[in-house]
């Protein structure tokens, strides 16, 4: 048995043999006669009565001292005992189920919660009560609250019939912003995989493999990934995760890795977004190897929805690739695309640097100088915040850039989901009843506080990375300004002449060209071209 399976076995055993919580004790040491609140475990049956008979005797022995102490102190109001849970008729469960199946989740949620509070956890319908309460909350748009009850079913594993349905419902929630620690790590990342249905088991293997990859144990990850069917979507996603992990460990990407990414970009089992990420990986790797034509072909593999404006970062990378190929006018046309209203709030400091480089290569020195200065003008506030060592997370531009991608983006989306659902919860204050409404309010407050902590930690790191990108671009722009300033005052040698203009490409019968009038259309964003002549001077020998 491996150490991992041993830990899983010990964990499962602990769930079965862990003792029930001890009964609440009164101030004098005797067992409290107040009924235990709903949800607490009942005392174990079969406890010898002699064990409890000693407690009153100890209390009587200390009675005189206690009486003297009480006489010397002013009377204070006694602490209120915990509220006694209301007794709920078992028929409430059946009525709540009928309301749910009649399409009335709002009417079902409150009674289901009341029944769960009063019923013992050993009740055969307890897990089903949690399940249908979770489904009711999800149907009402409170997905995080519903996921918390589904996660309880997965952790407690008290009903083998309800468990697979709870896991399927949890799996469907992973396609939207969710609590990654609660669902991905604590549920699917810690499941005993021997009893799961094939589809749910495949997803659990995939998640547990990802956990192993994050801690640097690729061998254990391969053990999980090898159990995935080659025809499953999880197998393709696992290949992508393995390739990304290996890229971080090597300096020079091999042809094999590029070929594997290329195959994934055509894998129909992956989502369109995942196929696009694989194609982008191919393009970037080829760009690093200076295979610019191959990189351009890979960028063309990225398929966007119809009339989608696209990604600003994708267009900028393609512009750099065309610049390296010497297609200056095509590159400048893509930079014109990035001035569209859809992209004006994007954090793209390299855009101004590339524009200045193109103007410099065409010997348009004044436009090159203006393009270089545009970067320092547009990002002046952010640059000043960096130089002054201010809290960069408070800079609106850097914060927006950090929240636009990666783990910070996922944390921001989940935090936004919690805030939206917290506001939505107020609509159900009357129909849920005070007890359920109070419970859910506390749940969302605690979850939001943790989500804020996670997001702030990720944001601080991501903002530093964006600030480094901005500083590098600003430094290159300053060098560009100095170089262009020298070119402006460079003397022209006698006999020099202007470089001959390039031949204009003739349009095919299926093409048409229109003069740009400042109006942007989404279906034309990748087809802009700029007509600009070179002013460079060619020296005669």
C-alpha positions in Angstrom: 0.0 0.0 0.0 1.3 3.4 -0.9 1.5 6.2 1.6 -1.2 8.1 -0.1 -3.7 5.1 -0.1 -2.7 4.5 3.6 -3.6 8.1 4.5 -6.9 7.8 2.6 -7.7 4.5 4.4 -6.8 6.1 7.8 -9.0 9.0 7.0 -11.9 6.8 6.1 -11.5 4.8 9.3 -11.3 8.0 11.3 -14.7 9.0 10.0 -16.2 5.7 11.1 -14.7 5.3 14.6 -14.4 8.9 15.8 -16.3 9.3 19.1 -19.4 11.5 19.3 -18.9 14.9 20.9 -19.2 14.9 24.6 -22.5 16.2 26.1 -22.5 19.9 27.3 -21.5 20.3 30.9 -23.1 22.7 33.4 -21.1 25.2 35.4 -20.9 22.8 38.4 -19.6 19.9 36.4 -22.9 17.9 36.2 -24.4 16.9 32.8 -26.7 19.6 31.6 -30.4 18.7 31.6 -31.0 21.1 28.7 -31.7 19.1 25.5 -28.8 19.2 23.0 -29.2 21.6 20.1 -30.1 20.1 16.8 -27.2 18.9 14.9 -25.2 17.7 18.0 -24.5 14.0 18.4 -26.5 12.2 21.0 -24.7 10.5 23.9 -23.5 7.0 23.1 -26.0 4.4 24.1 -24.9 1.8 26.7 -23.0 4.2 28.9 -22.7 2.6 32.4 -24.9 4.6 34.9 -22.3 4.4 37.6 -20.0 6.8 35.6 -22.6 9.5 35.9 -23.5 8.8 39.5 -20.2 10.2 40.8 -20.8 13.7 39.4 -23.6 14.8 41.7 -21.5 13.6 44.7 -18.6 15.8 43.7 -21.0 18.6 43.3 -22.4 18.1 46.8 -18.9 18.1 48.3 -18.3 21.5 46.9 -21.7 23.0 47.8 -20.7 24.9 51.0 -17.8 26.6 49.3 -19.9 27.5 46.4 -22.6 28.9 48.6 -20.1 31.1 50.5 -18.7 32.5 47.2 -22.1 33.3 45.9 -23.0 35.2 49.1 -20.0 37.5 48.7 -20.8 38.5 45.1 -23.7 40.6 43.8 -26.4 38.7 42.0 -25.8 38.6 38.3 -28.2 37.4 35.6 -27.6 33.8 34.7 -26.4 33.1 31.1 -29.3 32.2 28.8 -29.3 28.6 28.0 -29.0 27.6 24.3 -32.3 27.8 22.4 -34.2 24.6 22.4 -34.8 23.5 18.8 -38.4 23.5 17.8 -39.9 20.0 17.3 -40.8 19.4 13.7 -43.4 16.9 12.5 -41.7 14.2 10.4 -44.4 14.9 7.8 -42.8 18.2 7.2 -40.1 16.4 5.2 -42.6 14.9 2.9 -44.4 18.2 2.4 -41.1 19.9 1.6 -40.2 17.3 -1.0 -43.6 17.7 -2.6 -43.1 21.5 -2.8 -39.7 21.0 -4.4 -41.0 18.6 -7.0 -43.9 20.9 -7.7 -41.3 23.5 -8.7 -41.5 25.6 -5.6 -37.9 25.6 -4.2 -38.6 28.7 -2.1 -41.4 26.9 -0.2 -39.3 23.8 0.3 -36.1 25.4 1.6 -37.3 26.7 5.0 -39.1 23.4 6.0 -36.2 21.3 4.9 -33.8 23.3 7.0 -36.1 23.1 10.0 -36.4 19.3 9.6 -32.6 18.9 9.4 -32.1 20.9 12.6 -34.5 18.6 14.5 -33.8 15.2 12.9 -30.8 13.1 14.1 -28.0 12.7 11.7 -28.5 9.0 11.8 -31.9 9.3 10.1 -32.0 7.5 6.8 -33.4 10.6 5.1 -30.9 13.1 6.6 -28.6 13.1 3.6 -31.6 13.4 1.2 -32.8 16.4 3.2 -29.4 18.0 2.7 -29.4 17.2 -0.9 -32.8 18.6 -1.7 -32.1 21.7 0.4 -29.0 22.2 -1.7 -30.9 21.7 -4.9 -33.6 24.2 -3.7 -30.9 26.8 -2.9 -29.2 26.3 -6.2 -32.5 26.7 -8.1 -33.0 30.0 -6.2 -29.6 31.3 -7.4 -27.7 30.6 -4.1 -25.2 28.3 -5.6 -22.5 28.7 -3.0 -24.9 27.8 -0.1 -26.1 24.8 -2.1 -22.6 23.7 -2.8 -21.8 23.8 0.9 -24.6 21.3 1.7 -23.5 19.1 -1.2 -19.9 19.2 0.1 -21.2 18.1 3.6 -22.8 15.0 2.0 -19.5 14.2 0.2 -17.5 14.6 3.4 -19.9 12.7 5.8 -20.7 9.9 3.3 -23.6 8.7 5.4 -25.9 7.7 2.6 -24.3 5.8 -0.3 -27.4 6.4 -2.5 -27.3 10.2 -2.1 -23.5 10.5 -2.4 -23.2 10.0 -6.2 -26.0 12.5 -7.0 -24.4 15.0 -4.7 -21.0 14.6 -6.4 -22.7 14.9 -9.9 -24.3 18.2 -8.8 -21.0 19.5 -7.4 -19.3 18.6 -10.6 -21.8 20.6 -12.6 -21.0 23.7 -10.4 -17.3 23.6 -11.3 -18.1 25.2 -14.7 -18.9 28.5 -12.9 -17.0 30.5 -10.2 -16.9 28.3 -7.1 -15.0 27.7 -3.9 -12.0 25.8 -5.3 -10.7 24.8 -1.9 -14.0 23.4 -0.7 -15.0 21.6 -3.9 -11.8 20.8 -5.9 -9.4 20.1 -3.0 -11.5 19.0 0.0 -14.1 17.0 -1.9 -12.8 15.7 -5.3 -9.2 16.0 -4.2 -9.7 13.8 -1.1 -12.3 11.2 -2.3 -12.0 7.5 -1.9 -12.1 6.6 -5.6 -13.1 2.9 -5.3 -16.9 3.4 -5.1 -17.5 6.3 -7.6 -19.3 6.0 -10.9 -17.1 6.2 -14.0 -17.7 9.8 -15.0 -17.5 11.2 -11.5 -14.5 9.0 -10.7 -12.7 10.3 -13.8 -13.2 13.9 -12.7 -12.0 13.0 -9.2 -8.8 11.4 -10.6 -8.2 14.5 -12.7 -8.6 16.8 -9.7 -6.3 14.6 -7.5 -3.7 14.6 -10.3 -3.8 18.4 -10.4 -3.3 18.5 -6.6 -0.2 16.3 -7.0 1.1 18.5 -9.9 0.8 21.6 -7.8 3.0 20.2 -5.1 5.5 19.0 -7.7 4.8 15.2 -7.6 4.4 14.4 -11.3 4.7 10.6 -10.7 1.7 10.5 -8.4 -0.2 12.7 -10.9 0.6 10.3 -13.7 -0.8 7.5 -11.6 -4.2 9.2 -11.4 -4.1 10.4 -15.1 -3.3 6.9 -16.3 -6.7 5.7 -15.0 -8.5 8.2 -17.3 -10.1 6.8 -20.5 -8.3 8.1 -23.6 -11.7 9.1 -25.0 -12.6 11.3 -22.0 -12.4 15.1 -21.8 -10.5 14.7 -18.5 -7.7 12.8 -20.3 -7.2 15.7 -22.7 -7.2 18.2 -19.9 -4.7 16.1 -18.0 -2.4 16.1 -21.0 -2.6 19.9 -21.2 -1.9 20.2 -17.5 1.2 17.9 -17.8 2.6 19.8 -20.7 2.2 23.2 -19.0 3.9 21.7 -15.9 6.8 20.4 -18.0 7.3 23.7 -19.7 8.1 25.3 -16.4 10.9 22.8 -15.8 12.8 23.0 -19.1 14.7 25.9 -20.7 14.3 25.0 -24.4 11.0 23.5 -25.5 11.4 20.4 -27.8 9.6 19.7 -31.0 7.7 16.9 -29.2 6.1 19.3 -26.7 5.1 21.7 -29.5 3.6 18.7 -31.5 1.6 17.6 -28.4 0.2 21.1 -27.9 -0.7 21.2 -31.6 -2.6 18.0 -31.3 -4.5 19.3 -28.3 -5.5 22.4 -30.3 -7.4 20.1 -32.6 -8.9 17.9 -29.9 -12.7 18.2 -30.1 -13.1 16.7 -26.6 -11.7 19.9 -25.1 -13.7 23.1 -24.9 -13.1 25.9 -27.4 -11.3 27.9 -24.7 -8.9 25.0 -23.9 -8.2 24.4 -27.7 -7.4 28.1 -28.1 -5.0 28.0 -25.1 -3.2 25.1 -26.7 -2.9 27.0 -30.0 -1.6 30.0 -28.2 1.0 27.8 -26.5 2.2 26.6 -29.9 2.4 30.2 -31.2 4.3 31.4 -28.2 6.8 28.5 -28.3 7.4 29.0 -32.0 7.9 32.7 -31.4 10.5 32.0 -28.7 12.3 29.8 -31.2 12.2 32.6 -33.8 9.9 30.5 -36.1 7.7 33.5 -36.8 5.9 32.1 -39.8 4.9 29.0 -37.9 3.8 31.2 -34.9 1.6 33.2 -37.3 -0.1 30.0 -38.5 -0.7 29.0 -34.9 -2.4 32.3 -34.1 -4.7 31.7 -37.0 -5.8 28.5 -35.3 -7.4 30.5 -32.5 -11.1 30.3 -33.2 -13.3 33.0 -31.6 -17.1 33.2 -31.5 -18.7 35.0 -34.3 -18.7 38.8 -33.9 -16.5 38.4 -30.8 -14.1 41.4 -30.5 -11.3 38.9 -29.5 -8.5 39.2 -27.1 -6.3 42.2 -26.9 -3.3 40.2 -25.9 -3.8 37.8 -28.9 -3.8 40.8 -31.3 -0.7 42.3 -29.7 1.3 39.0 -29.9 0.3 38.7 -33.6 1.4 42.3 -34.2 4.8 41.5 -32.7 5.1 38.4 -34.8 4.3 40.3 -38.0 6.9 43.0 -37.0 9.5 40.3 -36.7 8.6 39.1 -40.2 9.1 42.6 -41.5 5.4 43.1 -42.2 5.4 46.6 -40.7 2.2 47.9 -42.3 0.2 44.8 -41.2 1.6 45.1 -37.7 0.6 48.8 -37.6 -2.9 47.8 -38.8 -3.3 45.4 -35.8 -2.2 48.2 -33.5 -5.0 50.3 -35.0 -7.3 47.5 -34.0 -6.2 47.8 -30.4 -7.4 51.4 -30.4 -11.0 50.2 -30.8 -13.3 51.0 -27.9 -13.4 47.4 -26.9 -9.7 47.5 -26.0 -9.1 51.0 -24.7 -9.1 49.9 -21.0 -6.7 47.0 -21.7 -3.3 47.1 -20.0 -1.0 47.0 -23.0 2.1 49.1 -22.4 4.0 47.2 -25.1 1.5 48.5 -27.7 3.1 52.0 -27.6 6.6 50.6 -27.7 5.8 48.5 -30.8 4.2 51.5 -32.5 7.3 53.6 -31.8 9.6 50.8 -33.2 7.6 50.6 -36.4 7.7 54.4 -37.0 11.4 54.4 -36.2 12.1 51.6 -38.7 10.2 53.6 -41.3 12.2 56.7 -40.3 9.1 58.6 -39.2 10.9 60.0 -36.2 8.5 62.5 -34.9 5.6 60.1 -34.8 7.9 57.6 -33.2 8.8 60.1 -30.5 5.1 60.9 -29.9 4.2 57.2 -29.7 7.0 56.7 -27.1 5.8 59.6 -25.0 2.2 58.3 -25.2 3.1 55.5 -22.9 4.6 57.6 -20.1 1.6 60.0 -20.5 -1.1 57.4 -20.3 0.5 55.4 -17.4 1.9 58.4 -15.5 -0.2 57.8 -12.4 0.8 54.1 -12.2 4.5 54.9 -12.8 4.4 57.5 -10.1 2.8 55.0 -7.7 5.6 52.5 -8.4 8.3 55.1 -7.9 6.7 56.3 -4.6 6.4 52.8 -3.3 2.7 53.2 -2.7 0.2 50.3 -2.3 -0.1 49.2 -5.9 -3.3 47.2 -5.2 -5.0 50.6 -4.9 -4.0 51.7 -8.4 -7.1 51.2 -10.5 -5.2 50.4 -13.8 -2.8 47.9 -12.2 -5.6 46.3 -10.2 -7.8 45.9 -13.3 -4.9 44.3 -15.2 -4.1 41.9 -12.4 -7.8 40.8 -12.2 -8.0 40.1 -15.9 -6.3 36.7 -16.0 -5.0 33.7 -14.1 -5.8 32.7 -10.5 -6.5 36.3 -9.5 -9.3 36.5 -12.1 -10.9 33.3 -10.8 -10.7 34.6 -7.2 -12.2 37.9 -8.3 -15.1 36.2 -10.1 -15.8 34.0 -7.1 -15.8 37.0 -4.8 -18.2 38.8 -7.2 -20.5 35.7 -7.2 -20.6 35.7 -3.4 -21.4 39.4 -3.3 -24.2 39.0 -5.9 -25.7 36.0 -4.1 -25.4 37.8 -0.7 -27.6 40.6 -2.1 -30.0 38.0 -3.7 -30.4 36.3 -0.3 -32.3 39.4 1.0 -35.2 38.6 -1.3 -35.9 35.4 0.6 -35.9 36.8 4.1 -39.6 36.3 4.6 -40.1 33.0 2.9 -37.0 31.3 4.4 -37.8 32.0 8.0 -35.5 33.6 10.6 -33.5 30.4 11.3 -32.5 29.6 7.7 -32.1 33.2 6.8 -29.8 33.8 9.8 -27.8 30.7 9.0 -27.3 31.6 5.3 -26.4 35.2 6.2 -23.6 34.0 8.5 -22.5 31.5 5.9 -22.1 34.1 3.2 -20.4 36.6 5.6 -17.8 34.0 6.5 -17.3 32.8 3.0 -16.9 36.4 1.7 -14.3 37.2 4.3 -12.2 34.2 3.3 -12.7 35.0 -0.4 -11.5 38.6 0.2 -8.4 37.2 2.0 -7.6 34.8 -0.9 -8.2 37.4 -3.5 -6.1 40.1 -1.8 -3.2 37.7 -1.4 -3.3 36.8 -5.1 -3.9 40.3 -6.2 -0.7 41.6 -4.3 1.5 39.2 -6.3 -0.3 39.7 -9.6 0.0 43.5 -9.3 3.7 43.3 -8.7 4.0 41.3 -12.0 2.0 43.9 -13.9 4.1 46.7 -12.4 7.3 44.9 -13.6 5.9 44.7 -17.1 5.1 48.4 -17.1 8.5 49.4 -15.8 10.3 47.3 -18.5 8.2 48.9 -21.2 8.9 52.4 -19.8 12.6 51.8 -19.7 12.6 50.6 -23.3 10.6 53.6 -24.3 13.2 56.0 -22.7 15.9 54.3 -24.7 13.8 54.7 -27.8 13.3 58.4 -27.2 17.1 58.8 -26.9 17.8 56.9 -30.1 15.1 58.8 -32.0 16.5 62.1 -30.7 19.9 61.2 -32.1 18.3 60.3 -35.5 16.5 63.6 -35.7 19.7 65.6 -35.7 21.8 63.1 -37.8 23.4 64.7 -40.8 22.5 63.3 -44.2 25.5 62.4 -46.3 26.0 63.8 -49.8 24.5 61.5 -52.5 22.0 59.8 -50.2 18.6 59.0 -51.6 15.2 57.9 -50.2 14.7 54.1 -50.2 12.5 52.9 -53.0 8.9 52.3 -51.8 7.7 48.7 -51.6 5.3 47.4 -54.3 1.7 47.7 -53.2 0.0 44.3 -52.9 -2.8 43.9 -55.5 -6.1 42.8 -54.1 -7.6 39.5 -55.2 -11.1 39.4 -56.9 -12.6 38.3 -53.6 -11.1 41.2 -51.6 -12.2 44.8 -51.2 -10.5 47.7 -49.5 -12.2 50.7 -47.8 -10.6 53.8 -46.3 -10.7 53.8 -42.5 -13.0 56.5 -41.1 -12.6 55.8 -37.4 -15.5 53.4 -37.2 -14.7 49.9 -35.8 -16.6 46.7 -36.7 -15.9 43.4 -34.9 -15.7 41.3 -38.1 -13.0 43.6 -39.5 -10.8 43.9 -36.5 -8.1 41.5 -37.8 -8.0 42.9 -41.3 -6.8 46.5 -40.9 -3.7 47.5 -43.0 -1.9 50.8 -42.9 -0.5 52.4 -46.1 2.6 54.3 -45.0 5.8 55.0 -47.1 9.3 54.7 -45.7 11.3 57.9 -45.3 14.6 56.1 -44.7 17.6 57.3 -46.7 19.8 54.9 -48.6 23.5 55.9 -48.7 25.3 55.4 -52.0 28.7 53.7 -51.9 
